């Protein structure tokens, strides 16, 4: 069995001819032609190389086998990529179907700003790194003005749910809109602020832009968030 010569009658090495074929493929892709190199392309190049080889300088058999193995590897990678794309599409569709059940429900998402609906209050979750004796919560409007101060008291380490009834310090009901929840307390002798997450209602579900992400449109949020960012699913 003889192999292929490194240089054909056209003066180009095998690698150069392969690069030439790839460049031609890129051109066809931009002009609406085929958009990928297939195994048939490599076999066509191999056949041409065999017909042009120098019979007095054949390549060793092990080199021929290595080249054929390379063809099989390229084809296998192409098929694997296609399978991964199909799997990704299937998983995204399945996630979207599951996420559709969240429409109309409240979800907990990172961020201290939340939407207060008319005649309702707001709920948030405060993450405490350790137990605290004097957790204080401030409710501010979008302009940063203090609306209400809540003395939550002693709480253990972990997640602590806090609720605001939607009224100011004087008992007046506040209008619907976005409000900011801040939590702080004395920890190790210093006054520190803690991370806060708020609840929001899911309006609709969107598929990502081909990146496999499922997005949620939330009431009061200017842009959607990823389903993966949801920390907790609340009541409907």
C-alpha positions as a Python dict, from the first residue, in 0.01 Angstrom:
ca = {
    (1, 'X'): (0, 0, 0),
    (2, 'X'): (138, 341, -89),
    (3, 'X'): (59, 673, 70),
    (4, 'X'): (20, 1023, -66),
    (5, 'X'): (302, 1250, -154),
    (6, 'X'): (349, 1568, 43),
    (7, 'X'): (361, 1769, -280),
    (8, 'X'): (128, 1720, -575),
    (9, 'X'): (162, 1816, -938),
    (10, 'X'): (20, 2159, -864),
    (11, 'X'): (316, 2234, -636),
    (12, 'X'): (106, 2258, -321),
    (13, 'X'): (160, 2041, -17),
    (14, 'X'): (-128, 1846, 133),
    (15, 'X'): (-163, 2100, 415),
    (16, 'X'): (-161, 2392, 171),
    (17, 'X'): (-431, 2228, -42),
    (18, 'X'): (-641, 2163, 267),
    (19, 'X'): (-606, 2530, 369),
    (20, 'X'): (-700, 2631, 15),
    (21, 'X'): (-1012, 2414, 35),
    (22, 'X'): (-1105, 2569, 371),
    (23, 'X'): (-1061, 2921, 235),
    (24, 'X'): (-1280, 2835, -64),
    (25, 'X'): (-1538, 2699, 178),
    (26, 'X'): (-1539, 3026, 375),
    (27, 'X'): (-1601, 3218, 53),
    (28, 'X'): (-1893, 2992, -37),
    (29, 'X'): (-2036, 3038, 312),
    (30, 'X'): (-2045, 3418, 275),
    (31, 'X'): (-2209, 3388, -66),
    (32, 'X'): (-2480, 3143, 38),
    (33, 'X'): (-2297, 2818, -55),
    (34, 'X'): (-2219, 2522, 168),
    (35, 'X'): (-2126, 2622, 522),
    (36, 'X'): (-1906, 2338, 647),
    (37, 'X'): (-1635, 2096, 538),
    (38, 'X'): (-1761, 1740, 521),
    (39, 'X'): (-1577, 1409, 505),
    (40, 'X'): (-1652, 1390, 132),
    (41, 'X'): (-1441, 1705, 85),
    (42, 'X'): (-1142, 1545, 253),
    (43, 'X'): (-1184, 1221, 58),
    (44, 'X'): (-1204, 1419, -266),
    (45, 'X'): (-877, 1592, -179),
    (46, 'X'): (-720, 1257, -86),
    (47, 'X'): (-822, 1106, -420),
    (48, 'X'): (-671, 1398, -607),
    (49, 'X'): (-349, 1365, -407),
    (50, 'X'): (-329, 992, -484),
    (51, 'X'): (-369, 1054, -854),
    (52, 'X'): (-92, 1315, -849),
    (53, 'X'): (158, 1146, -620),
    (54, 'X'): (512, 1066, -730),
    (55, 'X'): (532, 684, -746),
    (56, 'X'): (908, 702, -676),
    (57, 'X'): (855, 893, -347),
    (58, 'X'): (551, 742, -177),
    (59, 'X'): (460, 828, 179),
    (60, 'X'): (486, 550, 436),
    (61, 'X'): (172, 348, 517),
    (62, 'X'): (162, 471, 876),
    (63, 'X'): (137, 829, 746),
    (64, 'X'): (-150, 729, 520),
    (65, 'X'): (-330, 566, 813),
    (66, 'X'): (-271, 875, 1029),
    (67, 'X'): (-425, 1096, 759),
    (68, 'X'): (-728, 868, 727),
    (69, 'X'): (-766, 873, 1104),
    (70, 'X'): (-762, 1253, 1090),
    (71, 'X'): (-1048, 1246, 837),
    (72, 'X'): (-1251, 1023, 1069),
    (73, 'X'): (-1176, 1249, 1366),
    (74, 'X'): (-1291, 1562, 1184),
    (75, 'X'): (-1611, 1390, 1073),
    (76, 'X'): (-1673, 1259, 1424),
    (77, 'X'): (-1627, 1602, 1578),
    (78, 'X'): (-1872, 1748, 1327),
    (79, 'X'): (-2135, 1488, 1415),
    (80, 'X'): (-2074, 1541, 1786),
    (81, 'X'): (-2127, 1917, 1749),
    (82, 'X'): (-2455, 1852, 1568),
    (83, 'X'): (-2568, 1621, 1847),
    (84, 'X'): (-2473, 1876, 2113),
    (85, 'X'): (-2669, 2147, 1929),
    (86, 'X'): (-2971, 1917, 1918),
    (87, 'X'): (-2935, 1833, 2288),
    (88, 'X'): (-2898, 2200, 2380),
    (89, 'X'): (-3212, 2289, 2182),
    (90, 'X'): (-3405, 2008, 2349),
    (91, 'X'): (-3293, 2113, 2698),
    (92, 'X'): (-3380, 2477, 2630),
    (93, 'X'): (-3729, 2382, 2512),
    (94, 'X'): (-3777, 2163, 2819),
    (95, 'X'): (-3663, 2445, 3047),
    (96, 'X'): (-3902, 2688, 2877),
    (97, 'X'): (-4189, 2444, 2923),
    (98, 'X'): (-4109, 2407, 3293),
    (99, 'X'): (-4059, 2782, 3334),
    (100, 'X'): (-4402, 2851, 3182),
    (101, 'X'): (-4554, 2716, 3504),
    (102, 'X'): (-4395, 3014, 3686),
    (103, 'X'): (-4611, 3270, 3505),
    (104, 'X'): (-4824, 3444, 3766),
    (105, 'X'): (-4607, 3325, 4054),
    (106, 'X'): (-4367, 3518, 4274),
    (107, 'X'): (-3996, 3438, 4251),
    (108, 'X'): (-3706, 3552, 4467),
    (109, 'X'): (-3430, 3721, 4270),
    (110, 'X'): (-3106, 3897, 4369),
    (111, 'X'): (-3139, 4272, 4416),
    (112, 'X'): (-3272, 4509, 4681),
    (113, 'X'): (-3520, 4687, 4452),
    (114, 'X'): (-3869, 4546, 4415),
    (115, 'X'): (-4214, 4643, 4293),
    (116, 'X'): (-4489, 4732, 4538),
    (117, 'X'): (-4836, 4688, 4392),
    (118, 'X'): (-5131, 4907, 4486),
    (119, 'X'): (-5285, 4822, 4826),
    (120, 'X'): (-5014, 4562, 4889),
    (121, 'X'): (-4683, 4539, 5069),
    (122, 'X'): (-4345, 4388, 4979),
    (123, 'X'): (-4140, 4092, 5094),
    (124, 'X'): (-3765, 4046, 5086),
    (125, 'X'): (-3499, 3802, 5204),
    (126, 'X'): (-3195, 3911, 5403),
    (127, 'X'): (-2885, 3690, 5410),
    (128, 'X'): (-2706, 3701, 5745),
    (129, 'X'): (-2350, 3565, 5768),
    (130, 'X'): (-2400, 3497, 6140),
    (131, 'X'): (-2653, 3549, 6416),
    (132, 'X'): (-2738, 3911, 6494),
    (133, 'X'): (-2920, 4079, 6782),
    (134, 'X'): (-3045, 4397, 6615),
    (135, 'X'): (-3141, 4359, 6249),
    (136, 'X'): (-3278, 4687, 6111),
    (137, 'X'): (-3452, 4723, 5773),
    (138, 'X'): (-3496, 5049, 5584),
    (139, 'X'): (-3753, 5101, 5308),
    (140, 'X'): (-3669, 5379, 5061),
    (141, 'X'): (-3844, 5509, 4751),
    (142, 'X'): (-3672, 5540, 4412),
    (143, 'X'): (-3541, 5885, 4506),
    (144, 'X'): (-3365, 5738, 4812),
    (145, 'X'): (-3600, 5898, 5066),
    (146, 'X'): (-3661, 5698, 5385),
    (147, 'X'): (-4020, 5566, 5398),
    (148, 'X'): (-4015, 5318, 5682),
    (149, 'X'): (-3776, 5170, 5938),
    (150, 'X'): (-3843, 4816, 6062),
    (151, 'X'): (-3685, 4685, 6382),
    (152, 'X'): (-3664, 4312, 6308),
    (153, 'X'): (-3462, 4230, 6622),
    (154, 'X'): (-3251, 3919, 6684),
    (155, 'X'): (-3217, 3670, 6399),
    (156, 'X'): (-3005, 3357, 6343),
    (157, 'X'): (-2750, 3313, 6065),
    (158, 'X'): (-2890, 3234, 5722),
    (159, 'X'): (-3187, 3367, 5525),
    (160, 'X'): (-3436, 3586, 5709),
    (161, 'X'): (-3764, 3685, 5546),
    (162, 'X'): (-3884, 4039, 5616),
    (163, 'X'): (-4218, 4190, 5516),
    (164, 'X'): (-4324, 4551, 5472),
    (165, 'X'): (-4698, 4624, 5487),
    (166, 'X'): (-4671, 4906, 5232),
    (167, 'X'): (-4714, 5190, 5483),
    (168, 'X'): (-4483, 5467, 5600),
    (169, 'X'): (-4382, 5536, 5962),
    (170, 'X'): (-4705, 5733, 6013),
    (171, 'X'): (-4930, 5452, 5890),
    (172, 'X'): (-5008, 5606, 5551),
    (173, 'X'): (-5040, 5366, 5258),
    (174, 'X'): (-4771, 5428, 4999),
    (175, 'X'): (-4845, 5434, 4625),
    (176, 'X'): (-4748, 5153, 4389),
    (177, 'X'): (-4396, 5171, 4253),
    (178, 'X'): (-4043, 5050, 4299),
    (179, 'X'): (-3891, 5059, 4648),
    (180, 'X'): (-3549, 4976, 4783),
    (181, 'X'): (-3499, 4746, 5083),
    (182, 'X'): (-3182, 4787, 5289),
    (183, 'X'): (-3077, 4573, 5586),
    (184, 'X'): (-2808, 4651, 5842),
    (185, 'X'): (-2701, 4573, 6196),
    (186, 'X'): (-2412, 4563, 6438),
    (187, 'X'): (-2180, 4270, 6370),
    (188, 'X'): (-1853, 4222, 6559),
    (189, 'X'): (-1884, 4575, 6694),
    (190, 'X'): (-1930, 4732, 6350),
    (191, 'X'): (-2240, 4847, 6165),
    (192, 'X'): (-2268, 4641, 5845),
    (193, 'X'): (-2513, 4609, 5558),
    (194, 'X'): (-2636, 4267, 5444),
    (195, 'X'): (-2734, 4125, 5108),
    (196, 'X'): (-3101, 4155, 5018),
    (197, 'X'): (-3314, 3973, 4758),
    (198, 'X'): (-3669, 4068, 4666),
    (199, 'X'): (-3975, 3892, 4529),
    (200, 'X'): (-4122, 3971, 4189),
    (201, 'X'): (-4413, 3836, 3987),
    (202, 'X'): (-4340, 3650, 3662),
    (203, 'X'): (-4521, 3803, 3364),
    (204, 'X'): (-4391, 3582, 3082),
    (205, 'X'): (-4114, 3347, 2968),
    (206, 'X'): (-3867, 3408, 2685),
    (207, 'X'): (-3618, 3184, 2507),
    (208, 'X'): (-3262, 3316, 2499),
    (209, 'X'): (-3089, 3428, 2179),
    (210, 'X'): (-2957, 3085, 2086),
    (211, 'X'): (-2745, 3063, 2402),
    (212, 'X'): (-2959, 2803, 2579),
    (213, 'X'): (-3085, 3048, 2842),
    (214, 'X'): (-3448, 3081, 2946),
    (215, 'X'): (-3545, 3435, 3048),
    (216, 'X'): (-3821, 3560, 3276),
    (217, 'X'): (-4002, 3892, 3234),
    (218, 'X'): (-4072, 4020, 3587),
    (219, 'X'): (-4318, 4286, 3695),
    (220, 'X'): (-4132, 4610, 3766),
    (221, 'X'): (-3808, 4500, 3597),
    (222, 'X'): (-3686, 4684, 3288),
    (223, 'X'): (-3506, 4380, 3148),
    (224, 'X'): (-3560, 4003, 3183),
    (225, 'X'): (-3349, 3785, 3411),
    (226, 'X'): (-3217, 3433, 3359),
    (227, 'X'): (-3413, 3143, 3502),
    (228, 'X'): (-3089, 3023, 3663),
    (229, 'X'): (-3082, 3341, 3876),
    (230, 'X'): (-3408, 3256, 4056),
    (231, 'X'): (-3336, 3175, 4422),
    (232, 'X'): (-3684, 3066, 4531),
    (233, 'X'): (-4032, 3019, 4389),
    (234, 'X'): (-4306, 3172, 4602),
    (235, 'X'): (-4681, 3166, 4598),
    (236, 'X'): (-4897, 3218, 4290),
}
